[in-house]
Amino acid sequence: MSRYHELKFRAVTTFQRRVVNPVARRLPSQTLLETTGRKSGQPRRTPVGGRRVDDAFWLVSEYGVKSQYVRNIQADPQVRVRLKGTWYPGTAHLLPDDDARARLRALPRYNSTAVQALGTDLLTVRVDLAPA
């Protein structure tokens, strides 16, 4: 990763972790991805943007395997997704061969624009949802 991308990564993730995420987690309409911390074993809730298509929830990670929630998925793919206030259990799959930029075009525009603008290593994630 170039020095520019590393500085961008640090600035954006610090702002998200300290400002955006604490506020967004409290919004009842915000979609959340709950993973299990790979070291702590505690639930970790991350605001995400994406779209449910049938029995799957699709999202794109801005920083690929550098994202903490992606690392947690690698350690334990069993997750939960909160959609419109309802929690759904599921199994997350990392899809490095998927065209993440094309995938973003099928996801909500606002979040997709931010992910493309801020992201440096896009990675598609599919969560196969079980019934609520």
C-alpha positions as CSV (number, residue, x, y, z in Angstrom):
1,M,0.0,0.0,0.0
2,S,1.4,3.4,-0.9
3,R,2.1,6.0,1.7
4,Y,-0.9,8.1,0.4
5,H,-3.3,5.1,0.7
6,E,-1.9,4.3,4.2
7,L,-2.5,7.9,5.4
8,K,-5.9,7.9,3.8
9,F,-6.8,4.6,5.5
10,R,-5.7,5.8,8.9
11,A,-7.5,9.1,8.6
12,V,-10.8,7.6,7.4
13,T,-10.9,4.7,9.7
14,T,-10.1,6.9,12.8
15,F,-12.9,9.3,11.8
16,Q,-15.3,6.4,11.2
17,R,-14.4,4.6,14.4
18,R,-14.5,7.6,16.7
19,V,-17.2,9.8,15.1
20,V,-19.4,8.1,12.5
21,N,-19.8,4.6,13.8
22,P,-20.9,5.5,17.4
23,V,-23.6,7.8,16.1
24,A,-24.7,5.5,13.3
25,R,-25.0,2.4,15.6
26,R,-27.7,4.3,17.6
27,L,-29.9,5.0,14.5
28,P,-32.7,2.5,14.3
29,S,-32.7,2.6,10.5
30,Q,-29.0,1.9,10.2
31,T,-28.0,-1.5,8.8
32,L,-25.5,-3.2,11.2
33,L,-23.2,-6.1,10.7
34,E,-22.5,-8.0,13.9
35,T,-19.3,-10.1,13.9
36,T,-17.6,-11.9,16.8
37,G,-14.3,-10.3,17.8
38,R,-11.5,-12.6,16.7
39,K,-9.5,-11.9,19.9
40,S,-12.1,-10.8,22.4
41,G,-14.9,-13.1,21.4
42,Q,-17.3,-10.2,22.0
43,P,-19.9,-9.0,19.6
44,R,-18.7,-6.2,17.3
45,R,-21.3,-4.1,15.5
46,T,-20.3,-2.1,12.4
47,P,-22.6,0.2,10.4
48,V,-22.6,-0.9,6.8
49,G,-24.4,-0.1,3.6
50,G,-25.6,-2.7,1.2
51,R,-28.7,-4.4,-0.1
52,R,-30.7,-7.5,0.6
53,V,-31.4,-9.6,-2.5
54,D,-33.6,-12.6,-1.8
55,D,-32.0,-14.5,1.1
56,A,-28.6,-12.7,0.8
57,F,-27.2,-9.4,2.0
58,W,-24.5,-7.9,-0.2
59,L,-22.0,-5.2,0.8
60,V,-18.6,-4.0,-0.3
61,S,-15.8,-3.4,2.2
62,E,-13.7,-0.3,1.5
63,Y,-10.5,-1.7,2.8
64,G,-10.8,-5.5,2.1
65,V,-8.9,-7.7,4.6
66,K,-7.6,-4.6,6.4
67,S,-11.1,-4.0,7.7
68,Q,-11.6,-5.3,11.2
69,Y,-15.0,-6.8,10.5
70,V,-13.5,-8.6,7.5
71,R,-10.8,-10.1,9.7
72,N,-13.4,-11.1,12.2
73,I,-15.4,-12.8,9.4
74,Q,-12.2,-14.7,8.4
75,A,-12.0,-16.0,11.9
76,D,-15.7,-16.8,12.3
77,P,-18.1,-16.4,9.4
78,Q,-21.2,-16.6,11.5
79,V,-22.7,-13.1,11.7
80,R,-25.9,-11.2,12.2
81,V,-27.3,-8.4,10.1
82,R,-29.8,-5.8,11.4
83,L,-32.1,-4.8,8.6
84,K,-34.9,-2.3,9.3
85,G,-34.7,-3.1,13.0
86,T,-34.8,-6.9,12.7
87,W,-31.7,-9.1,13.3
88,Y,-31.0,-12.0,10.9
89,P,-28.4,-14.6,11.5
90,G,-26.2,-15.6,8.6
91,T,-23.0,-16.8,7.2
92,A,-20.6,-14.3,5.6
93,H,-18.6,-15.1,2.5
94,L,-15.7,-13.0,1.2
95,L,-15.7,-12.9,-2.6
96,P,-12.3,-11.6,-3.8
97,D,-13.1,-12.7,-7.4
98,D,-16.3,-10.6,-7.6
99,D,-16.1,-7.3,-9.4
100,A,-16.6,-5.0,-6.4
101,R,-17.0,-1.8,-8.5
102,A,-19.7,-3.5,-10.6
103,R,-21.3,-4.7,-7.4
104,L,-21.4,-1.2,-6.0
105,R,-23.5,-0.1,-9.0
106,A,-26.2,-2.5,-7.8
107,L,-26.1,-1.2,-4.2
108,P,-27.5,2.0,-2.7
109,R,-26.0,5.0,-4.4
110,Y,-25.0,7.1,-1.3
111,N,-23.0,4.4,0.4
112,S,-21.5,3.1,-2.9
113,T,-20.3,6.6,-3.7
114,A,-18.6,6.9,-0.3
115,V,-17.0,3.4,-0.5
116,Q,-15.6,4.2,-4.0
117,A,-14.3,7.6,-3.0
118,L,-12.7,6.4,0.3
119,G,-11.8,2.8,-0.4
120,T,-8.5,1.6,-1.5
121,D,-9.0,-2.2,-1.6
122,L,-12.6,-3.1,-2.4
123,L,-13.9,-6.5,-1.4
124,T,-17.4,-7.9,-1.9
125,V,-19.0,-9.7,1.0
126,R,-22.2,-11.8,0.7
127,V,-24.1,-12.8,3.8
128,D,-26.4,-15.8,3.3
129,L,-29.3,-15.0,5.7
130,A,-31.3,-17.5,7.7
131,P,-34.9,-16.7,8.5
132,A,-35.3,-14.2,11.5
